Amino acid sequence: MRHLVGLVLVAAGCAVTVLAALGAARMPGDVFARLHFVTPITSVGIPLVAVGLSVESGQLFTVAELLFIAVLAFVAGPILESESGRVAAQNRGLISQGQPE
């Protein structure tokens, strides 16, 4: 049963990641529209894969390492996406080059 749960979680995480990548590749428009497709990967895809691998492994150190990576991606992902959008907007002259206000 543990194997099946782990397999389902990993498959769901991979499906989210693949669908988001395909959506970003097919999205017409600019970098701002495509950045929205990165959010499901860092917020849903990576955590699902990490939890699935943790369930499958069952070893304490491996579980701790996988969950740490998932939490790091979950927290840092939106911040990195926001800053990527800010840099793209600065490069296009849409906002000033100064510090955030």
Buried (B, 14 or more C-beta within 10 A) or exposed (E): EEEEEBEEBBEBBBEBBEBBBEBBEEEEEEBEEBBBBBBBBBBBBBBBBBBBBBBBBEEEEEBEBBBEBBEEBBEEBEEEBEEBBEEBBEEEEEBEEEEEE
